[in-house]
Protein backbone atom coordinates (compact mmCIF):
# COMPACT_ATOMS: atom_id res chain seq x y z
CA UNK A 1 0.00 0.00 0.00
CA UNK A 2 1.32 3.43 -0.94
CA UNK A 3 0.18 6.91 0.01
CA UNK A 4 -0.24 9.55 -2.69
CA UNK A 5 2.28 11.53 -0.64
CA UNK A 6 4.98 8.98 -1.46
CA UNK A 7 4.26 9.21 -5.19
CA UNK A 8 4.44 13.01 -4.92
CA UNK A 9 7.81 12.87 -3.17
CA UNK A 10 9.13 10.27 -5.61
CA UNK A 11 8.18 12.43 -8.55
CA UNK A 12 9.82 15.51 -7.07
CA UNK A 13 13.08 13.66 -6.40
CA UNK A 14 13.22 11.69 -9.65
CA UNK A 15 12.23 14.44 -12.05
CA UNK A 16 13.09 17.71 -10.38
CA UNK A 17 15.35 17.79 -7.31
CA UNK A 18 17.87 15.15 -8.40
CA UNK A 19 16.80 14.95 -12.04
CA UNK A 20 17.63 11.25 -12.16
CA UNK A 21 15.38 10.74 -15.19
CA UNK A 22 13.42 12.90 -17.62
CA UNK A 23 10.00 14.06 -16.45
CA UNK A 24 8.10 11.76 -18.84
CA UNK A 25 10.07 8.71 -17.69
CA UNK A 26 9.47 9.55 -14.01
CA UNK A 27 5.75 9.89 -14.69
CA UNK A 28 5.59 6.55 -16.52
CA UNK A 29 7.54 4.79 -13.77
CA UNK A 30 5.43 6.19 -10.94
CA UNK A 31 2.23 5.40 -12.82
CA UNK A 32 3.04 1.69 -12.32
CA UNK A 33 2.49 2.20 -8.57
CA UNK A 34 -0.95 3.78 -8.90
CA UNK A 35 -2.86 0.49 -8.33
CA UNK A 36 -1.13 0.19 -4.92
CA UNK A 37 -1.82 3.83 -4.09
CA UNK A 38 -4.79 3.15 -1.82
CA UNK A 39 -3.80 4.87 1.43
CA UNK A 40 -5.82 8.02 2.14
CA UNK A 41 -4.60 11.58 1.77
CA UNK A 42 -7.40 13.88 2.87
CA UNK A 43 -8.28 16.46 5.51
CA UNK A 44 -8.28 13.79 8.23
CA UNK A 45 -4.75 12.78 7.15
CA UNK A 46 -3.75 16.40 7.48
CA UNK A 47 -5.23 16.68 11.00
CA UNK A 48 -3.59 13.44 12.14
CA UNK A 49 -0.26 14.64 10.69
CA UNK A 50 -0.44 17.68 13.02
CA UNK A 51 -0.77 15.33 16.00
CA UNK A 52 2.18 13.23 14.83
CA UNK A 53 4.30 16.33 14.25
CA UNK A 54 3.56 17.61 17.76
CA UNK A 55 4.23 14.29 19.45
CA UNK A 56 7.10 12.81 17.43
CA UNK A 57 8.75 15.92 15.92
CA UNK A 58 9.14 14.36 12.48
CA UNK A 59 9.41 16.34 9.26
CA UNK A 60 6.08 17.51 7.90
CA UNK A 61 6.29 15.24 4.84
CA UNK A 62 7.06 12.20 7.00
CA UNK A 63 4.13 13.13 9.25
CA UNK A 64 1.77 13.09 6.26
CA UNK A 65 3.04 9.72 5.07
CA UNK A 66 2.85 8.20 8.57
CA UNK A 67 -0.65 9.62 9.11
CA UNK A 68 -1.81 8.12 5.83
CA UNK A 69 -0.39 4.71 6.79
CA UNK A 70 -2.07 4.88 10.20
CA UNK A 71 -5.41 5.71 8.59
CA UNK A 72 -4.96 2.67 6.34
CA UNK A 73 -4.37 0.48 9.44
CA UNK A 74 -0.81 -0.42 8.41
CA UNK A 75 1.15 -2.36 11.02
CA UNK A 76 4.56 -1.72 9.42
CA UNK A 77 5.93 1.43 7.77
CA UNK A 78 9.05 1.14 5.61
CA UNK A 79 11.35 4.17 5.70
CA UNK A 80 15.06 4.81 5.63
CA UNK A 81 14.47 8.25 7.17
CA UNK A 82 12.76 7.26 10.43
CA UNK A 83 14.17 5.39 13.43
CA UNK A 84 14.22 1.64 12.80
CA UNK A 85 12.12 -0.15 15.40
CA UNK A 86 10.28 2.98 16.54
CA UNK A 87 6.57 2.53 17.21
CA UNK A 88 4.15 5.26 16.22
CA UNK A 89 0.69 4.56 17.57
CA UNK A 90 1.38 0.82 17.34
CA UNK A 91 2.82 0.91 13.81
CA UNK A 92 6.44 -0.27 13.65
CA UNK A 93 9.02 1.62 11.57
CA UNK A 94 11.30 -0.64 9.54
CA UNK A 95 14.34 0.52 7.60
CA UNK A 96 14.35 -1.80 4.57
CA UNK A 97 18.00 -0.92 3.89
CA UNK A 98 19.32 -1.76 7.35
CA UNK A 99 22.07 -4.37 6.90
CA UNK A 100 21.71 -7.79 8.50
CA UNK A 101 18.04 -7.46 9.37
CA UNK A 102 15.07 -9.28 7.99
CA UNK A 103 12.19 -6.85 8.14
CA UNK A 104 8.55 -7.84 8.50
CA UNK A 105 6.54 -6.96 5.42
CA UNK A 106 3.00 -7.20 6.80
VODREN-27380 format. One record per residue: residue number from 0; z, y, x of N, C-alpha, C in turn. Coordinates in pm, 1 decimal. Atoms other than C-alpha are relative to their C-alpha. Layout:
<atoms>
+-----+----------+----------+----------+----------+----------+----------+----------+----------+----------+
| num |     n_up |  n_north |   n_east |    ca_up | ca_north |  ca_east |     c_up |  c_north |   c_east |
+-----+----------+----------+----------+----------+----------+----------+----------+----------+----------+
| NUM |        Z |        Y |        X |        Z |        Y |        X |        Z |        Y |        X |
...
+-----+----------+----------+----------+----------+----------+----------+----------+----------+----------+
</atoms>
This chain:
<atoms>
+-----+----------+----------+----------+----------+----------+----------+----------+----------+----------+
| num |     n_up |  n_north |   n_east |    ca_up | ca_north |  ca_east |     c_up |  c_north |   c_east |
+-----+----------+----------+----------+----------+----------+----------+----------+----------+----------+
|   0 |      0.0 |   -116.5 |     84.3 |      0.0 |      0.0 |      0.0 |      0.0 |    123.9 |     89.7 |
|   1 |     12.8 |   -122.3 |    -78.3 |    -93.7 |    343.1 |    131.5 |     18.5 |    119.9 |    -92.2 |
|   2 |    -13.5 |   -126.0 |     72.7 |      0.7 |    691.1 |     18.4 |   -121.6 |     88.0 |     27.8 |
|   3 |    107.0 |    -96.6 |    -27.2 |   -269.2 |    954.6 |    -23.9 |     33.9 |     91.1 |    118.2 |
|   4 |    -43.1 |    -83.0 |   -111.6 |    -64.3 |   1153.3 |    228.5 |    -46.5 |    -58.7 |    132.8 |
|   5 |     40.9 |     65.7 |   -124.6 |   -146.5 |    898.0 |    498.5 |   -150.8 |     14.9 |     21.0 |
|   6 |    144.3 |    -21.5 |    -13.1 |   -518.7 |    920.7 |    425.6 |    -29.2 |    144.3 |     40.1 |
|   7 |     18.5 |   -141.0 |    -35.3 |   -491.8 |   1300.5 |    443.7 |     28.4 |     23.8 |    147.7 |
|   8 |    -35.2 |    -17.3 |   -140.7 |   -317.0 |   1286.6 |    780.6 |   -102.3 |    -68.3 |     91.1 |
|   9 |     99.0 |     71.6 |    -79.0 |   -560.7 |   1026.6 |    912.5 |   -129.2 |     78.5 |     13.3 |
|  10 |    122.2 |    -79.3 |     -2.0 |   -855.3 |   1242.5 |    818.4 |     14.0 |    120.9 |     92.0 |
|  11 |    -21.8 |   -118.8 |    -83.0 |   -707.0 |   1551.2 |    981.5 |     -3.0 |    -35.7 |    148.3 |
|  12 |     -5.0 |     40.6 |   -141.0 |   -640.3 |   1365.6 |   1308.4 |   -137.1 |    -47.1 |     48.1 |
|  13 |    127.8 |     58.4 |    -42.2 |   -965.3 |   1168.9 |   1322.3 |   -112.5 |    102.5 |     10.4 |
|  14 |    117.3 |    -87.2 |      9.1 |  -1204.9 |   1443.8 |   1222.5 |     21.7 |    141.3 |     52.2 |
|  15 |    -21.3 |   -141.3 |    -33.4 |  -1037.9 |   1771.4 |   1308.9 |     90.2 |     21.8 |    122.3 |
|  16 |    -92.7 |    -29.5 |   -109.8 |   -730.7 |   1779.4 |   1535.0 |    -44.2 |    -64.1 |    131.8 |
|  17 |     41.1 |     71.2 |   -122.3 |   -840.3 |   1515.1 |   1787.1 |   -150.9 |    -17.5 |     10.6 |
|  18 |    145.8 |     15.7 |      6.5 |  -1203.8 |   1495.4 |   1680.4 |    -45.8 |   -130.4 |     65.2 |
|  19 |     35.2 |    131.0 |    -54.0 |  -1216.4 |   1124.8 |   1762.9 |   -138.4 |    -44.6 |    -46.0 |
|  20 |    128.5 |     40.7 |     56.8 |  -1519.0 |   1074.4 |   1538.2 |    -56.7 |    115.9 |    -81.7 |
|  21 |     57.5 |   -102.7 |     87.0 |  -1762.3 |   1290.5 |   1342.5 |     61.1 |     -6.6 |   -140.8 |
|  22 |    -58.8 |    -11.9 |    133.8 |  -1644.9 |   1406.4 |    999.6 |    -51.2 |   -108.8 |    -93.3 |
|  23 |     57.6 |    100.2 |     91.1 |  -1883.8 |   1176.2 |    810.4 |     51.4 |   -140.1 |     31.0 |
|  24 |    -49.6 |    132.3 |    -38.6 |  -1768.9 |    871.4 |   1007.3 |    146.7 |    -15.1 |    -39.0 |
|  25 |   -141.1 |      4.4 |     41.0 |  -1401.4 |    955.1 |    947.2 |     11.5 |    -21.4 |   -149.8 |
|  26 |     -2.9 |     14.4 |    146.3 |  -1469.0 |    988.8 |    575.3 |    -37.8 |   -142.0 |    -42.1 |
|  27 |     41.4 |    137.3 |     34.1 |  -1651.9 |    654.5 |    559.1 |    110.8 |    -99.6 |     34.3 |
|  28 |   -106.6 |     90.8 |    -43.3 |  -1376.9 |    479.0 |    753.6 |    118.9 |      6.5 |    -95.2 |
|  29 |   -117.6 |    -14.5 |     86.1 |  -1093.6 |    618.9 |    542.8 |    -28.0 |    -43.9 |   -143.0 |
|  30 |     37.1 |     45.2 |    134.3 |  -1282.2 |    539.6 |    223.0 |     27.8 |   -148.5 |    -18.0 |
|  31 |    -25.9 |    144.5 |      9.9 |  -1232.2 |    169.2 |    304.2 |    144.5 |    -28.3 |    -39.0 |
|  32 |   -140.6 |     18.5 |     34.3 |   -857.4 |    220.2 |    249.5 |     33.6 |     42.9 |   -142.5 |
|  33 |    -26.0 |    -52.9 |    134.3 |   -890.3 |    378.4 |    -95.3 |     53.2 |   -106.7 |    -96.8 |
|  34 |    -55.9 |     99.3 |     93.1 |   -833.4 |     49.0 |   -285.5 |    149.6 |    -26.4 |     21.6 |
|  35 |   -142.7 |     20.9 |    -29.1 |   -492.4 |     18.8 |   -113.4 |     81.7 |    126.7 |    -21.3 |
|  36 |    -66.9 |   -129.4 |     14.8 |   -409.3 |    382.8 |   -182.4 |     57.9 |     11.2 |   -141.2 |
|  37 |    -59.0 |      7.9 |    133.7 |   -181.6 |    315.3 |   -479.1 |    138.5 |     62.6 |     -9.1 |
|  38 |   -130.7 |    -65.3 |      3.6 |    143.4 |    486.8 |   -380.3 |    -16.1 |    139.7 |    -60.3 |
|  39 |     12.8 |   -129.9 |     66.9 |    213.7 |    802.0 |   -581.6 |      9.4 |    118.7 |     95.3 |
|  40 |    -14.5 |   -129.2 |    -67.2 |    176.8 |   1158.1 |   -459.9 |    -10.1 |    104.7 |   -110.6 |
|  41 |     -4.5 |    -89.9 |    114.7 |    286.6 |   1387.9 |   -739.7 |    120.8 |     92.8 |     11.6 |
|  42 |   -111.8 |    -94.9 |     -6.2 |    551.5 |   1646.2 |   -828.0 |    133.3 |    -70.2 |     22.4 |
|  43 |   -122.7 |     75.9 |    -25.7 |    823.2 |   1378.5 |   -827.7 |      8.8 |    -38.0 |    147.6 |
|  44 |      3.8 |     29.5 |   -143.9 |    715.2 |   1277.9 |   -475.4 |     46.7 |    122.7 |     77.5 |
|  45 |    -35.7 |   -126.5 |    -64.1 |    748.2 |   1640.5 |   -375.4 |    150.7 |     25.9 |     -9.6 |
|  46 |   -143.5 |    -21.6 |     20.1 |   1099.9 |   1668.0 |   -523.0 |     82.4 |    -97.1 |     85.0 |
|  47 |    -70.3 |    100.4 |    -79.4 |   1214.0 |   1343.9 |   -358.9 |    -11.5 |     31.3 |    149.3 |
|  48 |     19.2 |    -36.7 |   -141.0 |   1069.4 |   1464.4 |    -26.3 |     98.4 |    109.3 |     41.7 |
|  49 |   -102.8 |   -101.1 |    -30.9 |   1302.0 |   1767.8 |    -43.8 |    133.8 |    -66.9 |     30.3 |
|  50 |   -127.2 |     70.9 |    -20.2 |   1600.2 |   1533.3 |    -76.8 |      2.5 |    -72.8 |    134.0 |
|  51 |      9.8 |     73.0 |   -126.8 |   1482.8 |   1322.9 |    217.6 |      6.5 |     97.4 |    117.4 |
|  52 |     -3.6 |   -100.7 |   -106.7 |   1424.6 |   1633.2 |    429.8 |    142.4 |     49.5 |     22.3 |
|  53 |   -137.8 |    -49.0 |    -11.4 |   1776.1 |   1761.4 |    355.7 |     93.4 |   -103.3 |     61.0 |
|  54 |    -92.3 |    103.5 |    -45.2 |   1945.2 |   1428.7 |    423.4 |    -33.7 |    -55.9 |    137.9 |
|  55 |     40.0 |     71.0 |   -122.3 |   1742.8 |   1280.7 |    710.2 |    -62.6 |     89.8 |    105.8 |
|  56 |     56.4 |    -97.8 |    -94.3 |   1591.9 |   1591.7 |    875.4 |   -128.1 |    -48.4 |     67.0 |
|  57 |    129.7 |     44.7 |    -50.4 |   1247.6 |   1435.6 |    914.3 |   -100.5 |    113.5 |    -15.8 |
|  58 |    105.4 |    -99.1 |     19.6 |    926.0 |   1633.9 |    941.3 |    -43.0 |     -3.2 |   -146.3 |
|  59 |     40.2 |     -8.4 |    140.0 |    790.2 |   1750.9 |    607.6 |   -102.9 |   -107.3 |    -36.3 |
|  60 |    106.3 |     97.0 |     30.2 |    484.0 |   1524.0 |    628.7 |     55.7 |   -141.5 |     -3.6 |
|  61 |    -65.6 |    131.0 |      5.2 |    699.9 |   1220.0 |    706.4 |     81.4 |    -13.3 |   -128.1 |
|  62 |    -78.4 |      2.6 |    124.7 |    925.1 |   1312.9 |    412.6 |    -89.0 |    -33.0 |   -119.6 |
|  63 |     92.0 |     29.4 |    110.5 |    625.9 |   1309.0 |    177.3 |    -43.1 |   -146.6 |      1.0 |
|  64 |     43.7 |    139.1 |     -9.0 |    507.1 |    971.9 |    303.7 |    113.7 |    -95.6 |    -36.4 |
|  65 |   -115.7 |     83.8 |     31.0 |    856.6 |    820.2 |    284.9 |     31.9 |      7.4 |   -149.4 |
|  66 |    -27.0 |    -16.2 |    143.4 |    911.4 |    961.8 |    -64.8 |   -100.0 |    -79.9 |    -82.7 |
|  67 |    103.0 |     74.7 |     71.0 |    582.9 |    811.9 |   -181.2 |     27.9 |   -150.1 |      7.5 |
|  68 |    -31.6 |    142.5 |    -17.0 |    679.2 |    470.9 |    -39.2 |    121.7 |    -39.4 |    -83.1 |
|  69 |   -117.8 |     29.3 |     81.0 |   1020.2 |    488.1 |   -207.3 |    -35.4 |     -6.6 |   -148.4 |
|  70 |     43.4 |      2.7 |    139.8 |    858.8 |    571.1 |   -541.1 |    -75.9 |   -128.4 |    -32.1 |
|  71 |     78.2 |    122.0 |     19.5 |    634.4 |    267.5 |   -495.5 |     84.4 |   -126.1 |     20.4 |
|  72 |    -94.2 |    111.1 |    -17.9 |    943.6 |     48.2 |   -437.0 |    -28.9 |    -83.5 |    124.3 |
|  73 |     23.2 |     70.2 |   -126.2 |    841.1 |    -41.9 |    -81.0 |    133.7 |    -34.8 |     64.4 |
|  74 |   -121.4 |     42.5 |    -71.2 |   1102.1 |   -235.7 |    114.8 |    -10.3 |     28.2 |    149.2 |
|  75 |     25.7 |    -23.2 |   -141.3 |    942.0 |   -171.8 |    456.0 |    -99.9 |    114.7 |     12.2 |
|  76 |     89.0 |   -113.1 |    -26.0 |    777.4 |    143.1 |    592.8 |    -39.6 |     -5.7 |    146.6 |
|  77 |     48.0 |      8.1 |   -138.2 |    561.5 |    113.8 |    905.2 |    -30.7 |    138.9 |     53.3 |
|  78 |     21.5 |   -130.2 |    -62.6 |    569.9 |    416.8 |   1134.9 |     38.4 |     -6.6 |    146.4 |
|  79 |    -37.4 |    -12.0 |   -141.2 |    563.0 |    481.1 |   1506.5 |     78.8 |    127.2 |     24.8 |
|  80 |    -68.5 |   -128.6 |    -16.0 |    716.7 |    825.2 |   1446.6 |    148.6 |     -3.4 |    -36.3 |
|  81 |   -138.1 |      4.4 |     48.3 |   1042.6 |    726.0 |   1276.4 |     80.0 |   -103.6 |     77.7 |
|  82 |    -89.3 |     87.8 |    -76.4 |   1342.8 |    539.2 |   1417.0 |     -8.9 |   -144.1 |    -49.9 |
|  83 |     10.5 |    141.9 |     32.7 |   1279.6 |    163.5 |   1421.7 |    136.1 |    -52.6 |    -45.2 |
|  84 |   -123.4 |     58.8 |     51.3 |   1540.4 |    -15.4 |   1212.5 |     78.3 |     91.5 |    -92.6 |
|  85 |    -68.9 |    -94.4 |     88.0 |   1653.5 |    297.6 |   1027.9 |    -22.5 |    -40.7 |   -145.3 |
|  86 |     11.3 |     25.2 |    143.2 |   1721.0 |    253.1 |    657.4 |      2.3 |    133.8 |    -72.6 |
|  87 |      4.1 |   -119.4 |     83.6 |   1621.6 |    526.5 |    415.4 |      2.8 |    -48.0 |   -143.8 |
|  88 |    -21.3 |     43.1 |    138.5 |   1757.1 |    455.7 |     68.8 |    -37.2 |   -146.8 |    -19.3 |
|  89 |     24.0 |    143.6 |      8.1 |   1734.2 |     82.1 |    138.2 |   -134.6 |    -46.2 |     53.5 |
|  90 |    130.3 |     35.6 |    -56.1 |   1380.9 |     91.0 |    281.7 |     12.5 |      3.0 |    152.6 |
|  91 |    -14.3 |     14.2 |   -145.4 |   1364.6 |    -26.6 |    644.5 |   -124.0 |     55.6 |     70.1 |
|  92 |    107.3 |    -54.0 |    -82.5 |   1157.0 |    161.9 |    901.7 |    -31.3 |   -100.5 |    110.6 |
|  93 |     44.6 |     93.8 |   -102.6 |    953.5 |    -64.2 |   1130.1 |   -109.3 |     67.3 |     82.3 |
|  94 |    103.7 |    -49.3 |    -89.6 |    759.7 |     52.4 |   1433.9 |    -91.3 |   -118.2 |     32.2 |
|  95 |     89.1 |    115.0 |    -21.9 |    457.3 |   -179.9 |   1435.3 |    -47.2 |    -12.7 |    144.7 |
|  96 |     44.1 |      1.8 |   -138.9 |    388.9 |    -91.7 |   1799.7 |    113.5 |    -29.3 |     97.0 |
|  97 |   -114.7 |     28.6 |    -85.6 |    734.6 |   -175.7 |   1931.9 |    -21.0 |   -135.1 |     68.9 |
|  98 |     27.2 |    125.2 |    -72.8 |    690.2 |   -437.4 |   2206.6 |    109.5 |   -104.2 |    -22.2 |
|  99 |    -93.6 |    112.0 |      5.6 |    849.8 |   -779.2 |   2171.4 |     67.5 |    -18.8 |   -132.8 |
| 100 |    -63.5 |     13.3 |    131.1 |    937.3 |   -745.7 |   1804.3 |   -101.8 |    -51.0 |   -101.4 |
| 101 |     82.3 |     43.9 |    112.5 |    798.6 |   -928.3 |   1506.8 |     53.0 |     71.9 |   -122.1 |
| 102 |    -43.6 |    -85.1 |    110.9 |    814.0 |   -685.4 |   1219.4 |    -27.8 |    -67.6 |   -133.4 |
| 103 |     28.5 |     49.1 |    134.7 |    849.6 |   -784.0 |    855.4 |   -112.6 |     81.8 |    -61.4 |
| 104 |    113.8 |    -70.7 |     60.2 |    541.7 |   -695.9 |    653.7 |      7.8 |     -2.2 |   -151.7 |
| 105 |    -14.8 |      5.2 |    147.3 |    680.3 |   -719.6 |    300.2 |     38.6 |    135.3 |    -53.0 |
+-----+----------+----------+----------+----------+----------+----------+----------+----------+----------+
</atoms>
